[in-house]
């Protein structure tokens, strides 16, 4: 099975359902509603 989606990069570590909702909302906002949050790239942001 494969999954396709968008990544959100952040310098700060975060977790939990409220922050995941925040990430999804942020991706939607930056992609004019076309993106789907799938993963984060925290380690790549330093």
mmCIF file of the N, C-alpha and C atoms, coordinates in Angstrom:
data_MODEL
# 
_entry.id   MODEL 
# 
loop_
_atom_site.group_PDB 
_atom_site.id 
_atom_site.type_symbol 
_atom_site.label_atom_id 
_atom_site.label_alt_id 
_atom_site.label_comp_id 
_atom_site.label_asym_id 
_atom_site.label_entity_id 
_atom_site.label_seq_id 
_atom_site.pdbx_PDB_ins_code 
_atom_site.Cartn_x 
_atom_site.Cartn_y 
_atom_site.Cartn_z 
_atom_site.occupancy 
_atom_site.B_iso_or_equiv 
_atom_site.pdbx_formal_charge 
_atom_site.auth_seq_id 
_atom_site.auth_comp_id 
_atom_site.auth_asym_id 
_atom_site.auth_atom_id 
_atom_site.pdbx_PDB_model_num 
ATOM 1   N N  . UNK A 1 1  ? 0.849  -1.173 0.000  1.00 0.00 ? 1  UNK A N  1 
ATOM 2   C CA . UNK A 1 1  ? 0.000  0.000  0.000  1.00 0.00 ? 1  UNK A CA 1 
ATOM 3   C C  . UNK A 1 1  ? 0.896  1.238  0.000  1.00 0.00 ? 1  UNK A C  1 
ATOM 4   N N  . UNK A 1 2  ? 0.527  2.220  -0.763 1.00 0.00 ? 2  UNK A N  1 
ATOM 5   C CA . UNK A 1 2  ? 1.271  3.472  -0.778 1.00 0.00 ? 2  UNK A CA 1 
ATOM 6   C C  . UNK A 1 2  ? 0.361  4.605  -0.322 1.00 0.00 ? 2  UNK A C  1 
ATOM 7   N N  . UNK A 1 3  ? 0.995  5.673  0.111  1.00 0.00 ? 3  UNK A N  1 
ATOM 8   C CA . UNK A 1 3  ? 0.253  6.829  0.583  1.00 0.00 ? 3  UNK A CA 1 
ATOM 9   C C  . UNK A 1 3  ? 0.848  8.068  -0.064 1.00 0.00 ? 3  UNK A C  1 
ATOM 10  N N  . UNK A 1 4  ? -0.014 8.957  -0.498 1.00 0.00 ? 4  UNK A N  1 
ATOM 11  C CA . UNK A 1 4  ? 0.446  10.216 -1.064 1.00 0.00 ? 4  UNK A CA 1 
ATOM 12  C C  . UNK A 1 4  ? -0.133 11.359 -0.244 1.00 0.00 ? 4  UNK A C  1 
ATOM 13  N N  . UNK A 1 5  ? 0.668  12.384 -0.050 1.00 0.00 ? 5  UNK A N  1 
ATOM 14  C CA . UNK A 1 5  ? 0.205  13.542 0.699  1.00 0.00 ? 5  UNK A CA 1 
ATOM 15  C C  . UNK A 1 5  ? 1.304  14.576 0.777  1.00 0.00 ? 5  UNK A C  1 
ATOM 16  N N  . UNK A 1 6  ? 1.068  15.584 1.577  1.00 0.00 ? 6  UNK A N  1 
ATOM 17  C CA . UNK A 1 6  ? 1.998  16.693 1.713  1.00 0.00 ? 6  UNK A CA 1 
ATOM 18  C C  . UNK A 1 6  ? 2.665  16.671 3.074  1.00 0.00 ? 6  UNK A C  1 
ATOM 19  N N  . UNK A 1 7  ? 3.905  17.155 3.109  1.00 0.00 ? 7  UNK A N  1 
ATOM 20  C CA . UNK A 1 7  ? 4.678  17.238 4.347  1.00 0.00 ? 7  UNK A CA 1 
ATOM 21  C C  . UNK A 1 7  ? 4.685  18.673 4.845  1.00 0.00 ? 7  UNK A C  1 
ATOM 22  N N  . UNK A 1 8  ? 4.708  18.828 6.144  1.00 0.00 ? 8  UNK A N  1 
ATOM 23  C CA . UNK A 1 8  ? 4.827  20.143 6.771  1.00 0.00 ? 8  UNK A CA 1 
ATOM 24  C C  . UNK A 1 8  ? 6.127  20.157 7.561  1.00 0.00 ? 8  UNK A C  1 
ATOM 25  N N  . UNK A 1 9  ? 6.994  21.109 7.272  1.00 0.00 ? 9  UNK A N  1 
ATOM 26  C CA . UNK A 1 9  ? 8.254  21.235 7.991  1.00 0.00 ? 9  UNK A CA 1 
ATOM 27  C C  . UNK A 1 9  ? 8.128  22.223 9.129  1.00 0.00 ? 9  UNK A C  1 
ATOM 28  N N  . UNK A 1 10 ? 8.770  21.904 10.239 1.00 0.00 ? 10 UNK A N  1 
ATOM 29  C CA . UNK A 1 10 ? 8.727  22.772 11.412 1.00 0.00 ? 10 UNK A CA 1 
ATOM 30  C C  . UNK A 1 10 ? 10.022 22.623 12.197 1.00 0.00 ? 10 UNK A C  1 
ATOM 31  N N  . UNK A 1 11 ? 10.475 23.697 12.794 1.00 0.00 ? 11 UNK A N  1 
ATOM 32  C CA . UNK A 1 11 ? 11.670 23.642 13.621 1.00 0.00 ? 11 UNK A CA 1 
ATOM 33  C C  . UNK A 1 11 ? 11.334 23.050 14.992 1.00 0.00 ? 11 UNK A C  1 
ATOM 34  N N  . UNK A 1 12 ? 10.117 23.265 15.470 1.00 0.00 ? 12 UNK A N  1 
ATOM 35  C CA . UNK A 1 12 ? 9.707  22.769 16.779 1.00 0.00 ? 12 UNK A CA 1 
ATOM 36  C C  . UNK A 1 12 ? 9.095  21.380 16.692 1.00 0.00 ? 12 UNK A C  1 
ATOM 37  N N  . UNK A 1 13 ? 9.413  20.558 17.702 1.00 0.00 ? 13 UNK A N  1 
ATOM 38  C CA . UNK A 1 13 ? 8.793  19.237 17.816 1.00 0.00 ? 13 UNK A CA 1 
ATOM 39  C C  . UNK A 1 13 ? 7.356  19.420 18.294 1.00 0.00 ? 13 UNK A C  1 
ATOM 40  N N  . UNK A 1 14 ? 6.444  18.653 17.747 1.00 0.00 ? 14 UNK A N  1 
ATOM 41  C CA . UNK A 1 14 ? 5.045  18.709 18.189 1.00 0.00 ? 14 UNK A CA 1 
ATOM 42  C C  . UNK A 1 14 ? 4.425  17.333 18.003 1.00 0.00 ? 14 UNK A C  1 
ATOM 43  N N  . UNK A 1 15 ? 3.343  17.109 18.724 1.00 0.00 ? 15 UNK A N  1 
ATOM 44  C CA . UNK A 1 15 ? 2.620  15.843 18.597 1.00 0.00 ? 15 UNK A CA 1 
ATOM 45  C C  . UNK A 1 15 ? 1.220  16.021 19.156 1.00 0.00 ? 15 UNK A C  1 
ATOM 46  N N  . UNK A 1 16 ? 0.365  15.066 18.870 1.00 0.00 ? 16 UNK A N  1 
ATOM 47  C CA . UNK A 1 16 ? -0.985 15.076 19.402 1.00 0.00 ? 16 UNK A CA 1 
ATOM 48  C C  . UNK A 1 16 ? -2.032 15.481 18.387 1.00 0.00 ? 16 UNK A C  1 
ATOM 49  N N  . UNK A 1 17 ? -3.289 15.163 18.709 1.00 0.00 ? 17 UNK A N  1 
ATOM 50  C CA . UNK A 1 17 ? -4.379 15.418 17.761 1.00 0.00 ? 17 UNK A CA 1 
ATOM 51  C C  . UNK A 1 17 ? -4.631 16.888 17.456 1.00 0.00 ? 17 UNK A C  1 
ATOM 52  N N  . UNK A 1 18 ? -4.471 17.760 18.421 1.00 0.00 ? 18 UNK A N  1 
ATOM 53  C CA . UNK A 1 18 ? -4.722 19.184 18.159 1.00 0.00 ? 18 UNK A CA 1 
ATOM 54  C C  . UNK A 1 18 ? -3.660 19.778 17.247 1.00 0.00 ? 18 UNK A C  1 
ATOM 55  N N  . UNK A 1 19 ? -2.414 19.388 17.449 1.00 0.00 ? 19 UNK A N  1 
ATOM 56  C CA . UNK A 1 19 ? -1.333 19.882 16.579 1.00 0.00 ? 19 UNK A CA 1 
ATOM 57  C C  . UNK A 1 19 ? -1.421 19.252 15.192 1.00 0.00 ? 19 UNK A C  1 
ATOM 58  N N  . UNK A 1 20 ? -1.874 18.017 15.113 1.00 0.00 ? 20 UNK A N  1 
ATOM 59  C CA . UNK A 1 20 ? -2.064 17.384 13.815 1.00 0.00 ? 20 UNK A CA 1 
ATOM 60  C C  . UNK A 1 20 ? -3.169 18.093 13.047 1.00 0.00 ? 20 UNK A C  1 
ATOM 61  N N  . UNK A 1 21 ? -4.226 18.478 13.730 1.00 0.00 ? 21 UNK A N  1 
ATOM 62  C CA . UNK A 1 21 ? -5.289 19.254 13.086 1.00 0.00 ? 21 UNK A CA 1 
ATOM 63  C C  . UNK A 1 21 ? -4.748 20.599 12.614 1.00 0.00 ? 21 UNK A C  1 
ATOM 64  N N  . UNK A 1 22 ? -3.927 21.236 13.452 1.00 0.00 ? 22 UNK A N  1 
ATOM 65  C CA . UNK A 1 22 ? -3.290 22.503 13.086 1.00 0.00 ? 22 UNK A CA 1 
ATOM 66  C C  . UNK A 1 22 ? -2.460 22.325 11.806 1.00 0.00 ? 22 UNK A C  1 
ATOM 67  N N  . UNK A 1 23 ? -1.680 21.241 11.731 1.00 0.00 ? 23 UNK A N  1 
ATOM 68  C CA . UNK A 1 23 ? -0.843 20.986 10.557 1.00 0.00 ? 23 UNK A CA 1 
ATOM 69  C C  . UNK A 1 23 ? -1.704 20.797 9.312  1.00 0.00 ? 23 UNK A C  1 
ATOM 70  N N  . UNK A 1 24 ? -2.781 20.053 9.443  1.00 0.00 ? 24 UNK A N  1 
ATOM 71  C CA . UNK A 1 24 ? -3.679 19.848 8.312  1.00 0.00 ? 24 UNK A CA 1 
ATOM 72  C C  . UNK A 1 24 ? -4.305 21.143 7.841  1.00 0.00 ? 24 UNK A C  1 
ATOM 73  N N  . UNK A 1 25 ? -4.714 21.965 8.793  1.00 0.00 ? 25 UNK A N  1 
ATOM 74  C CA . UNK A 1 25 ? -5.291 23.269 8.444  1.00 0.00 ? 25 UNK A CA 1 
ATOM 75  C C  . UNK A 1 25 ? -4.263 24.161 7.761  1.00 0.00 ? 25 UNK A C  1 
ATOM 76  N N  . UNK A 1 26 ? -3.028 24.132 8.249  1.00 0.00 ? 26 UNK A N  1 
ATOM 77  C CA . UNK A 1 26 ? -1.963 24.953 7.689  1.00 0.00 ? 26 UNK A CA 1 
ATOM 78  C C  . UNK A 1 26 ? -1.656 24.535 6.247  1.00 0.00 ? 26 UNK A C  1 
ATOM 79  N N  . UNK A 1 27 ? -1.576 23.223 6.017  1.00 0.00 ? 27 UNK A N  1 
ATOM 80  C CA . UNK A 1 27 ? -1.336 22.722 4.661  1.00 0.00 ? 27 UNK A CA 1 
ATOM 81  C C  . UNK A 1 27 ? -2.475 23.141 3.734  1.00 0.00 ? 27 UNK A C  1 
ATOM 82  N N  . UNK A 1 28 ? -3.700 23.015 4.189  1.00 0.00 ? 28 UNK A N  1 
ATOM 83  C CA . UNK A 1 28 ? -4.854 23.443 3.374  1.00 0.00 ? 28 UNK A CA 1 
ATOM 84  C C  . UNK A 1 28 ? -4.756 24.930 3.030  1.00 0.00 ? 28 UNK A C  1 
ATOM 85  N N  . UNK A 1 29 ? -4.388 25.748 4.021  1.00 0.00 ? 29 UNK A N  1 
ATOM 86  C CA . UNK A 1 29 ? -4.297 27.191 3.809  1.00 0.00 ? 29 UNK A CA 1 
ATOM 87  C C  . UNK A 1 29 ? -3.216 27.541 2.773  1.00 0.00 ? 29 UNK A C  1 
ATOM 88  N N  . UNK A 1 30 ? -2.056 26.908 2.862  1.00 0.00 ? 30 UNK A N  1 
ATOM 89  C CA . UNK A 1 30 ? -0.948 27.223 1.969  1.00 0.00 ? 30 UNK A CA 1 
ATOM 90  C C  . UNK A 1 30 ? -1.106 26.627 0.582  1.00 0.00 ? 30 UNK A C  1 
ATOM 91  N N  . UNK A 1 31 ? -2.034 25.684 0.423  1.00 0.00 ? 31 UNK A N  1 
ATOM 92  C CA . UNK A 1 31 ? -2.238 25.068 -0.895 1.00 0.00 ? 31 UNK A CA 1 
ATOM 93  C C  . UNK A 1 31 ? -3.596 25.429 -1.478 1.00 0.00 ? 31 UNK A C  1 
ATOM 94  N N  . UNK A 1 32 ? -4.219 26.458 -0.941 1.00 0.00 ? 32 UNK A N  1 
ATOM 95  C CA . UNK A 1 32 ? -5.537 26.897 -1.402 1.00 0.00 ? 32 UNK A CA 1 
ATOM 96  C C  . UNK A 1 32 ? -6.547 25.744 -1.376 1.00 0.00 ? 32 UNK A C  1 
ATOM 97  N N  . UNK A 1 33 ? -6.433 24.898 -0.354 1.00 0.00 ? 33 UNK A N  1 
ATOM 98  C CA . UNK A 1 33 ? -7.385 23.819 -0.150 1.00 0.00 ? 33 UNK A CA 1 
ATOM 99  C C  . UNK A 1 33 ? -7.117 22.549 -0.926 1.00 0.00 ? 33 UNK A C  1 
ATOM 100 N N  . UNK A 1 34 ? -6.027 22.503 -1.677 1.00 0.00 ? 34 UNK A N  1 
ATOM 101 C CA . UNK A 1 34 ? -5.764 21.319 -2.494 1.00 0.00 ? 34 UNK A CA 1 
ATOM 102 C C  . UNK A 1 34 ? -4.839 20.306 -1.835 1.00 0.00 ? 34 UNK A C  1 
ATOM 103 N N  . UNK A 1 35 ? -4.108 20.694 -0.788 1.00 0.00 ? 35 UNK A N  1 
ATOM 104 C CA . UNK A 1 35 ? -3.157 19.793 -0.150 1.00 0.00 ? 35 UNK A CA 1 
ATOM 105 C C  . UNK A 1 35 ? -3.791 18.929 0.919  1.00 0.00 ? 35 UNK A C  1 
ATOM 106 N N  . UNK A 1 36 ? -3.137 17.825 1.198  1.00 0.00 ? 36 UNK A N  1 
ATOM 107 C CA . UNK A 1 36 ? -3.553 16.909 2.254  1.00 0.00 ? 36 UNK A CA 1 
ATOM 108 C C  . UNK A 1 36 ? -2.344 16.604 3.128  1.00 0.00 ? 36 UNK A C  1 
ATOM 109 N N  . UNK A 1 37 ? -2.388 17.019 4.383  1.00 0.00 ? 37 UNK A N  1 
ATOM 110 C CA . UNK A 1 37 ? -1.282 16.766 5.303  1.00 0.00 ? 37 UNK A CA 1 
ATOM 111 C C  . UNK A 1 37 ? -1.122 15.275 5.533  1.00 0.00 ? 37 UNK A C  1 
ATOM 112 N N  . UNK A 1 38 ? 0.118  14.777 5.368  1.00 0.00 ? 38 UNK A N  1 
ATOM 113 C CA . UNK A 1 38 ? 0.391  13.359 5.564  1.00 0.00 ? 38 UNK A CA 1 
ATOM 114 C C  . UNK A 1 38 ? 1.513  13.107 6.563  1.00 0.00 ? 38 UNK A C  1 
ATOM 115 N N  . UNK A 1 39 ? 2.512  13.989 6.597  1.00 0.00 ? 39 UNK A N  1 
ATOM 116 C CA . UNK A 1 39 ? 3.659  13.744 7.463  1.00 0.00 ? 39 UNK A CA 1 
ATOM 117 C C  . UNK A 1 39 ? 4.367  15.048 7.761  1.00 0.00 ? 39 UNK A C  1 
ATOM 118 N N  . UNK A 1 40 ? 5.288  14.992 8.685  1.00 0.00 ? 40 UNK A N  1 
ATOM 119 C CA . UNK A 1 40 ? 6.100  16.155 9.026  1.00 0.00 ? 40 UNK A CA 1 
ATOM 120 C C  . UNK A 1 40 ? 7.564  15.873 8.717  1.00 0.00 ? 40 UNK A C  1 
ATOM 121 N N  . UNK A 1 41 ? 8.332  16.910 8.563  1.00 0.00 ? 41 UNK A N  1 
ATOM 122 C CA . UNK A 1 41 ? 9.768  16.746 8.300  1.00 0.00 ? 41 UNK A CA 1 
ATOM 123 C C  . UNK A 1 41 ? 10.551 17.556 9.325  1.00 0.00 ? 41 UNK A C  1 
ATOM 124 N N  . UNK A 1 42 ? 10.326 17.272 10.587 1.00 0.00 ? 42 UNK A N  1 
ATOM 125 C CA . UNK A 1 42 ? 10.972 18.017 11.665 1.00 0.00 ? 42 UNK A CA 1 
ATOM 126 C C  . UNK A 1 42 ? 12.483 17.950 11.597 1.00 0.00 ? 42 UNK A C  1 
ATOM 127 N N  . UNK A 1 43 ? 13.020 16.759 11.340 1.00 0.00 ? 43 UNK A N  1 
ATOM 128 C CA . UNK A 1 43 ? 14.466 16.571 11.383 1.00 0.00 ? 43 UNK A CA 1 
ATOM 129 C C  . UNK A 1 43 ? 15.178 17.350 10.276 1.00 0.00 ? 43 UNK A C  1 
ATOM 130 N N  . UNK A 1 44 ? 14.494 17.635 9.187  1.00 0.00 ? 44 UNK A N  1 
ATOM 131 C CA . UNK A 1 44 ? 15.112 18.299 8.039  1.00 0.00 ? 44 UNK A CA 1 
ATOM 132 C C  . UNK A 1 44 ? 15.121 19.825 8.170  1.00 0.00 ? 44 UNK A C  1 
ATOM 133 N N  . UNK A 1 45 ? 14.628 20.365 9.254  1.00 0.00 ? 45 UNK A N  1 
ATOM 134 C CA . UNK A 1 45 ? 14.466 21.808 9.356  1.00 0.00 ? 45 UNK A CA 1 
ATOM 135 C C  . UNK A 1 45 ? 15.559 22.529 10.122 1.00 0.00 ? 45 UNK A C  1 
ATOM 136 N N  . UNK A 1 46 ? 16.541 21.821 10.634 1.00 0.00 ? 46 UNK A N  1 
ATOM 137 C CA . UNK A 1 46 ? 17.612 22.477 11.407 1.00 0.00 ? 46 UNK A CA 1 
ATOM 138 C C  . UNK A 1 46 ? 18.602 23.186 10.539 1.00 0.00 ? 46 UNK A C  1 
# 
